Amino acid sequence: QVQLVESGGGLVQTGGSLRLSCVASGSIFSINAMGWYRRAPGKQRELVAAITSGGTTNYADSVKGRFTISRGNAKNTVYLQMNSLKPENTDAYYCNADVRVVTLSTADYWGKGTLVTVST
């Protein structure tokens, strides 16, 4: 079993910053990639940013230049530094990890989400 726990969400004014964190734990052999997704009510989940084990990153066009994704030294942690936040960034943000467990099978795992609210 693998658990992902997010933290760092909250209320911030337009132009402010937040840093989201996600820690993966459990029967992990290795983690191939980790990422952050968002999903507003009634909408499909969409990629915000992702990072591979080798450090390659991918961002949604709407956040390029403002958000930065990074992995922790222990490689089971991923961060999302969110700068110059806009009201349209208001959403629930979910951590995702492509995990190879100790039995060597792979699967996608999700956290329960953390809410980011950007006020005008």
Disulfide bonds with the S-S distance in Angstrom:
Cys22-Cys95 2.06
